[in-house]
Structure formats: structure tokens, C-alpha cells
Amino acid sequence: MSSMPGIRLNDGRTIPQLRFGVFQIAPSDTARAVSEAFEAGYRHIDTAEMYGNEREVGEAVRASGLERDAVFVTSKLSNAFHRPDDARRAFDATLTDLGFDHVDLFLIHWPLPTLYDGDFVSTWRVLEEFQRDGRTRSIGVSNFEIGHLERLAAETDTLPAVNQIEVHPYFPNDAVRAYGQEHGIVTEAWAPLAQGEVMKDPAISAIATRLGRSPSQVVLRWHVQRGDVVFPKTSSPARMRENLDLFEFELGPDDMAALAALQQGAAGRIGPHPDTFAWVPD
Ligand SMILES: NC(=O)c1ccc[n+]([C@@H]2O[C@H](COP(=O)([O-])OP(=O)(O)OC[C@H]3O[C@@H](n4cnc5c(N)ncnc54)[C@H](OP(=O)(O)O)[C@@H]3O)[C@@H](O)[C@H]2O)c1
């Protein structure tokens, strides 16, 4: 693994704090983007069955010449496959598409509490099975609210190592993060740049100008100092490097507070609410 900071997970493993996300990167562009991310210094790639580009992520890992153990790869279960036997088949397909014998982290992508009779617990038990047989090193969830996490805690043997949720200055998602902190579940911040919106914010631009940094670096540094795993998406190699260059400066308490003050409550959420989201791919 590179010199990038790592965060300890509740299963004893370590996860690189900065990673490269490939949501909305077309399959035809993914291998190039991931290769450029490796060149820029990323060693942690976030994909998902529903992104349709696992095959190309695997190709880029093989083409990189990096040892498999030098790269941390996360993927996620499709919303279509929560039933245990479907999840088993889908995970086989994930490993086949990636061309790996294991992933580093596998997540339930959405809880879907209005589908499958509200049963994400049996899905979680299948992920525990994948971890026991060594085909994923760590297991976690994505878009789980506190109630969903409490159910897993009450009804299963393993707490998720991570919860990947929407987090950015307009929607800091602090209640779910606090639950994670109390229970040893690492928060991974998706849409860390509010899908590009924060770059236009005058309060962030003012801090960036004062520190001689870019707005994206200020926001990503805020995430890093909050202790979350963070993974901005970009198709540009120059921005990939810019988004990694976060360790030569620090935000003081006033700057951290100024970013916290940008939160907009529920109105700041960009993505769907996990309690009601029920989209399933064909
Ligand atoms: N678990 C989930 O349900 C879920 C949901 C959504 C996303 N995610 C994950 O989160 C990752 C990131 O989220 P996201 O793609 O939604 O949003 P994001 O990373 O917050 O923002 C991406 C946008 O910011 C722009 N950008 C990135 N770096 C920049 C820079 N240095 N300067 C200026 N603009 C910059 C990108 O433009 P260019 O590409 O043009 O540079 C793109 O338009 C995804 O790739 C995915 O892996 C997970």
C-alpha cells in the first residue's frame, strides 16, 4: 500500500483514507480513468455492480503491474439481488467480472427497507458468509440510517466495518456519522464535493484563496480532518492529482467551523432518502 493515510476498521484491517470512485464513468472510459488514478497515486478504487464497470476496473488493476495486495478494491451488491441466493450468484459474477479471487470490501449498496419485506438482515448474513470464506476481506453497508444499523446490531453477529453515506458541507449527515463513531463503524463520504456544487460556494472560495489551495482541496481536507474515508470522482488526471494533494496544509478550527456552518439540513441532501429509495435495475 502507498504512503496514503490508512484508517483501522473494526475487523482489524486498514483502509486507505483517499480513494477513487468510478460512479458515472462509462465502462469504455473506466480502464483509462483507473489507470490514470493509479499513476496519480490512488490505490483504492470504489466500484459497484450497478455502475456496470467492474470488468474494466479489474482490467486496469491487471494492466497496472501493481501487486493485487497493493490495491484496495471495494464493490457493492446490486439492488436487484438482495435475496440470499441472488446475492450469492451476484457476488460470484462480481469476482468473475473483476477477475479476482477476492475483493477487499463488499457492501450492501442500499438498505431498500420498502422492498424484500424490509429484510436486509438475511442479505447481511450472506455477506458474513462471503467474509468467512475469504472472498471479501471486509464487509459493510452503504446508505444505512441509524435504524437500519440498529437492526443489524440486534439481529446479527457482525457490525459493518463501514457505512458509505452521502456527506458534504451542505449535508454533513452528522447523526449517522456519530452513531458510526460510537459503534466503531467507519464513515465513507460519497459525493464529497456535492457533485461539484461546493466549488461554486463563495465561503469555500474565500478560504481556498487565503490558503492558496483550490476549493476542492479545502473541502476534501475538511473530510480528512473529520476522519472519514473520502473518494471524489473526476475524469481529469490533473484533478485526480489535485484531489490527492491534501497533506501539506491544515484547516484551523475557524475554517472547520465555517464549513460546518454551510449545512442546509435535509434540504442539503442531493441523493434519495435511504428510507424510501426503492429503485431496482432491470
Ligand atoms: N454509495 C452510493 O450510493 C453512492 C452514490 C453516489 C456516489 N457514490 C460514490 O461517490 C463517488 C463520488 O461521488 P460523486 O461522483 O457523486 O460526486 P463528487 O465526487 O462529490 O463530485 C464529482 C464532481 O466534481 C467534479 N470535480 C472533481 N474534482 C474536482 C476538482 N478538483 N475541481 C473541480 N471539479 C471537480 C467532477 O467533475 P469532472 O469529472 O469533470 O472532473 C464531478 O462533476 C462516486 O464515484 C461513487 O464511487 C456512491
The ligand as an SDF file (V2000), in Angstrom:
LIG
                    3D

 48 52  0  0  0  0  0  0  0  0999 V2000
  -22.9700    4.5320   -2.2820 N   0  0  0  0  0  0  0  0  0  0  0  0
  -23.7010    5.3120   -3.0430 C   0  0  0  0  0  0  0  0  0  0  0  0
  -24.9410    5.2030   -3.0660 O   0  0  0  0  0  0  0  0  0  0  0  0
  -23.0430    6.3440   -3.8820 C   0  0  0  0  0  0  0  0  0  0  0  0
  -23.8260    7.3100   -4.5330 C   0  0  0  0  0  0  0  0  0  0  0  0
  -23.1680    8.2740   -5.3240 C   0  0  0  0  0  0  0  0  0  0  0  0
  -21.7770    8.2490   -5.4020 C   0  0  0  0  0  0  0  0  0  0  0  0
  -21.0350    7.2770   -4.7690 N   0  0  0  0  0  0  0  0  0  0  0  0
  -19.5570    7.2260   -4.8640 C   0  0  0  0  0  0  0  0  0  0  0  0
  -19.0330    8.5100   -4.5760 O   0  0  0  0  0  0  0  0  0  0  0  0
  -18.0910    8.8810   -5.5830 C   0  0  0  0  0  0  0  0  0  0  0  0
  -18.0670   10.3730   -5.7000 C   0  0  0  0  0  0  0  0  0  0  0  0
  -19.3810   10.9340   -5.7320 O   0  0  0  0  0  0  0  0  0  0  0  0
  -19.9870   11.7560   -6.9610 P   0  0  0  0  0  0  0  0  0  0  0  0
  -19.3240   11.3750   -8.2210 O   0  0  0  0  0  0  0  0  0  0  0  0
  -21.4630   11.5810   -6.9000 O   0  0  0  0  0  0  0  0  0  0  0  0
  -19.6740   13.2770   -6.6020 O   0  0  0  0  0  0  0  0  0  0  0  0
  -18.3950   14.1330   -6.1480 P   0  0  0  0  0  0  0  0  0  0  0  0
  -17.1690   13.3280   -6.1010 O   0  0  0  0  0  0  0  0  0  0  0  0
  -18.8290   14.9230   -4.9780 O   0  0  0  0  0  0  0  0  0  0  0  0
  -18.2900   15.1910   -7.3530 O   0  0  0  0  0  0  0  0  0  0  0  0
  -17.9200   14.8340   -8.6390 C   0  0  0  0  0  0  0  0  0  0  0  0
  -17.9510   16.1040   -9.4930 C   0  0  0  0  0  0  0  0  0  0  0  0
  -16.9630   17.0190   -9.0440 O   0  0  0  0  0  0  0  0  0  0  0  0
  -16.1090   17.3830  -10.1310 C   0  0  0  0  0  0  0  0  0  0  0  0
  -14.7360   17.5050   -9.6040 N   0  0  0  0  0  0  0  0  0  0  0  0
  -13.9970   16.5290   -9.0110 C   0  0  0  0  0  0  0  0  0  0  0  0
  -12.7930   17.0140   -8.6390 N   0  0  0  0  0  0  0  0  0  0  0  0
  -12.7750   18.3110   -8.9920 C   0  0  0  0  0  0  0  0  0  0  0  0
  -11.8000   19.3520   -8.8800 C   0  0  0  0  0  0  0  0  0  0  0  0
  -10.6260   19.1200   -8.2980 N   0  0  0  0  0  0  0  0  0  0  0  0
  -12.1070   20.5800   -9.3560 N   0  0  0  0  0  0  0  0  0  0  0  0
  -13.3010   20.8260   -9.9340 C   0  0  0  0  0  0  0  0  0  0  0  0
  -14.2770   19.8760  -10.0810 N   0  0  0  0  0  0  0  0  0  0  0  0
  -14.0050   18.6190   -9.6220 C   0  0  0  0  0  0  0  0  0  0  0  0
  -16.2460   16.2790  -11.1520 C   0  0  0  0  0  0  0  0  0  0  0  0
  -16.0600   16.7930  -12.4600 O   0  0  0  0  0  0  0  0  0  0  0  0
  -15.0220   16.1140  -13.5430 P   0  0  0  0  0  0  0  0  0  0  0  0
  -15.2610   14.6460  -13.5760 O   0  0  0  0  0  0  0  0  0  0  0  0
  -15.3780   16.8280  -14.7940 O   0  0  0  0  0  0  0  0  0  0  0  0
  -13.6570   16.4890  -13.0280 O   0  0  0  0  0  0  0  0  0  0  0  0
  -17.6970   15.8170  -10.9550 C   0  0  0  0  0  0  0  0  0  0  0  0
  -18.5660   16.6700  -11.6950 O   0  0  0  0  0  0  0  0  0  0  0  0
  -18.6180    8.1270   -6.8180 C   0  0  0  0  0  0  0  0  0  0  0  0
  -17.6830    7.9610   -7.8330 O   0  0  0  0  0  0  0  0  0  0  0  0
  -19.0590    6.8130   -6.2280 C   0  0  0  0  0  0  0  0  0  0  0  0
  -17.9550    5.9210   -6.1800 O   0  0  0  0  0  0  0  0  0  0  0  0
  -21.6550    6.3430   -4.0060 C   0  0  0  0  0  0  0  0  0  0  0  0
  1  2  1  0
  2  3  2  0
  2  4  1  0
  4  5  1  0
  4 48  2  0
  5  6  2  0
  6  7  1  0
  7  8  2  0
  8  9  1  0
  8 48  1  0
  9 10  1  0
  9 46  1  0
 10 11  1  0
 11 12  1  0
 11 44  1  0
 12 13  1  0
 13 14  1  0
 14 15  2  0
 14 16  1  0
 14 17  1  0
 17 18  1  0
 18 19  2  0
 18 20  1  0
 18 21  1  0
 21 22  1  0
 22 23  1  0
 23 24  1  0
 23 42  1  0
 24 25  1  0
 25 26  1  0
 25 36  1  0
 26 27  1  0
 26 35  1  0
 27 28  2  0
 28 29  1  0
 29 30  1  0
 29 35  2  0
 30 31  1  0
 30 32  2  0
 32 33  1  0
 33 34  2  0
 34 35  1  0
 36 37  1  0
 36 42  1  0
 37 38  1  0
 38 39  2  0
 38 40  1  0
 38 41  1  0
 42 43  1  0
 44 45  1  0
 44 46  1  0
 46 47  1  0
M  CHG  2   8   1  16  -1
M  END
$$$$
